[in-house]
């Protein structure tokens, strides 16, 4: 599978093709957004453009990934106007996560929670036949592109948060072309990150619990295999493993197809504005919060999926409390 990274060295930006253990620089391309726009405008395949622009110049990937180089990894997609990058996600998608809720079988319909009803609807209608429209999944907004963090950057639990926990997922990355048509640029590993303690108080808190910084990368996979993708999520504290879990994602592990998720995201006209970028998380299999783990300041969250390149590592940064009041001034 073809994988790309975005890099910065001071004011210099570039895109590189991953050829382990090196990164092969692309000529004259500073951003993946620029590369994707060329592919959409010219009708040329993204893989063909990568081949055309690949140079003989290479960088050693090891020190860059370890944070020991002047070259710094960026999120594998961004927009010069962060407000034109919409970050969102879909929940109640993974069969593994619902098994822990003990509510799929042997429970009367009247006793099901709203979340389990949505999950059941997904199992029954989330994978329609090709060309058909299935059951809409749960959808949530996370924020604009300014919330995206790169490999190695801290993920923040703000002063108003009750907690914070990793959500190891794969995200789809999209471009809207000049005619308003969505194109999938590729997929990337991600840490969706949410405030599970706040959500646990009441499911209606889900919307607010999702509006947090989140991580993506380090690599964008242009042509991923996304049937059944094994992975691992790990929490490390003070240099030692605190918790780890084998996980899986991909359509075989989900009750919604990617095509169905994409349709229900892009059916909204406001999600098809020419020039916009979308990052959409496809859902998580398992969470450390579900195992009773309470993350602390400085804990390292590590996400890795087979075929999606090197692990994504991010420390947690918990902001001090108490919460700061935000005053609003009248213009009257």
N, C-alpha and C positions, 0 to 999 in steps of 0.2 A: 504494500500500500504506500502511496505517495504522501509524504508528510512535509509540512512547511513550518517554519518559525519566523517570527518577527523579532528583530534585534535593534538595539540602540547603543551607540558609543558616543557619549556626549551629544552633539547636535546631529550626528550622522545616524540615519536609519537605513535598514536594509531588510530584505526578505531572503531566506536561505532554504535550500532543499536539504532535508536530513539524509545523510549517507553515513551511517555510523562507522567509525566514531567521529565523523567530521560533519560540518555544515558547508554545503556548496552554495556560494553566493549567486544570486540572480542579478543580471546586468540591468541597470536603469530602472529597477522597481523598488520603491521605498516602502510600500505597504501592500498587504494582501488585498485590501479594498481596491486599490488601483489595479492590481492584477485581475481581480474578479470582474471589475468594470470593463476591462479590455476584452475579456472572454465573452461577456454578455453582449457588448456592442458589436464585436467582430464576428460573432457566431463561431469563433474558434474554441476548441475545447481547452479547458484549463490545463490539462496535462500536456497538450501540445505547446501551449505558451510557456510552461515551466521548462520544457525541453529546449525551447528556442532561446530563452533568456539565461539558462544555466551557464556559468563560467567555469574556468579551471581554478578560480580562487577558493580556497577552503579555510575554515576555522576549526580549531580543536574544540569539540563539543564539551568535553569533560569539565574544564575549568569554568566554562560559561554556565553549565547546568549547576555546578557547585557554588556559583556566586563568587568565583575567584578571578574573574576576568574584567577588563574594562568594558567588554561587550555584555549587555544586560538583556535578558529575555523580556519581551513584552507580551501582553495577552495576544493570542494568535488572530485576533481581529480587533479593530477599533475604527473610529470615524473621527475625522477632523472636527466635527461638531458632535460631541458626546450625546447631546439630546436627540440626535437622529439615529442612535443605536438603542433599540428597545430590548430589554432583558426580561424574559418571562419564563414560565415553566408549566409543566403538566404534572399533576399529582394523581395518586391512586391508580398507577399504571402497572406496577410490578407485582407479579404473582407472589414472589417471595415475601414482600412486605405485608401482604394481606394475610398470609398464612398465620402470622403471629396474632392477628386480631380475632381468631377463633369464631368468625361470624359468617363464613361463606356457606357452610352446610349445617343443617340441623337447627337453624334459628328461624323462628316465625317472622314473617315479613313485618309485622307490627313492632317487633323488638329490634329491628335493624336500625342502626344509626344512619343519619343522612349520608355520611361518608361511605358506609358499607353498601348502601343502596347504589351510590354512584359507582362503586367498584363492581357490584354485580351487573349493573347496566353495561359497564365496559366489557366484562367477560362475555356477556350475551351479544353485544353488538359493536364492539370496538375494533373488530377486524372484518370489515365488509368485503364483499367480492370486488375485484378490480373494476373501477369505474363507478362504484356505488359509494354512497355516503353513510357512514356509521354513526353510532352514538357519540355525542360530544364528550370529551374528557373534562375533568376538573382543570381549570386554567387559573393562573395567578400572575400578577405583575410583580417584578422585582425592582425595576428602576431603569434609569438611563445608562448609557455606556460608562459613565463616570464611576459606577459601582464595581466595575470589573477589575480584578487584581491578577497580576501575573504570577508565574511560578516564583516562589521565594518571598513575595510581598506579604505583609501581615493582612489578615482578615480581621475586621473590627467588630467587636461587640460594643455598641455605643452606650452612653451613660444611661439611656432610658430602657435598655434591654434588661429582661429578667434573666436571660442566659444566652447561649449560643452553641450550636452544634453543627458538625459537618454533615453534608449530604453528598455522597460520592455518586456522581452521575455522568452521563454523556450528554452533550448539548449539540444541537444542530445550529449551524451558522449560515445565515442567509443574506442575500442581496436582492433588493428590488430594482429591476432595470428601468430604463427610461420610459418604457411603455406600461409600467406598473405590474410587471410579471415577477413573481418570486422565483429565485434560483437558490438551490442549496450549494453553497461553496464547499462545505464539508462538515465534519464533526470533530469535536475535541472532548477530551476528558475534562471534568469540572468538579468543583466543590460548591454546591448551590448554597449551603450555609443558611440556617434559619434559627429563629428563637423558639425552640420547642417548648420551653417552660411557659412562655406566654401563650402559645397555641393550645397547650394542654388545659389551660384554665377554661377555655371555651372555643369550640371549633370556629366560631365566627371571628376569632382573633387571627385566623390563618392569614388574611390579607396583610395585616400589619406585621405579622411575624416574618413574612417573606421579604420585607423591604430592608435588606441588609446588603453589605458588600459581599461579593462572591468571587470565586477564582475560576480561571479557565486556562487550559493548556498543559504543558508548554507548547504542544504541537497541534497543528490542524491537519487532520487526515482528509485528503481530497476525495478518496475513493474507498471509504471504509467498508469492511464486512460487518454487518450489524444484525446477524441472526442470533447467535448466542455468544456473548462476549464475557469471558471470565475476568474477574478483577479482584483487587484486594484494597481494603481501606484499613488504615492503621493510625492509631493515636500514640504519640511518643511524648513522654514527660521526663525532663531532666536527663535526656539521653537514653532512656530505657523505654521499651514497648509497654504501654499501659493497657492497650486493647487492640486486637486485630480481628478482621473478619474476611473470609472469602465471600465474594459477592458475584453477581452476574447481571448483565443487562443485555439488551438486544430484543428483537421482536419475538423470539421464541420464549423469552422470559416475561413478556408483557401481555396485557389484555387489550392493548390498543396498538394498531399498526402505525408506523411512522407516517404513512400516507394519510391516515385518518387524523392523526394529531396535526399534521401540516395543514390539511384542509380546514379544520376548525379554527386554526390560528389565522390563516390568511384569508378566510372568507370575509373578514371585516375589512371594509374599504380603507379604514384608517391604518391598517397594517400593510397596505400596498402602495405607500407613497414612494414615487421614484427617487432613487438615491439612498433610501434608508437601509440600515443594517439591522438584522434581528438575531438575537442569541436566545435559543429556547431549550431549556433543560427538560430532559425526557423522563425524569423520575428516578427515585432511589430504591435500592433493594433492601438495605439494612442501615441502621443508624446506631452509633454508639449510645445515644440518648436512650434508645429502646432497651439497651443492656444495662441501664442504670449508671452510665458514665457521666460525670459532671466535669466539663472541660474547665481548665484554669488558664490564667494568663501565661503565655509562653508555651503552651502545649502545641506540638507540631502535628498537623493533619496531613496525611499522605494518601493520595489516590492514584491508583494505577489500573489500567485496563489493557488486556492483551491486544496488540496491534495498534495501540494509540500512542506509542512512543514512550519516552521516559516519564517517571513518576512526577506528579504535581505535588509540591510540598509548600505548605503555608503555615506560619505560626499564627496563633490566636493572640490578638491584642485586646484586652478588656479595658475599657475606659473607666476612669474612676467615677464613683457616684458621690453626691446625689445628682439627680437629673437637673440639667440647667433649664430654667424657664425661658421659652422663646417668646418675647413680647411682639405684638403686632401693633403698628402705629397707623392711625387713621390719616388719610390724606384730605379729609374734609376741611 
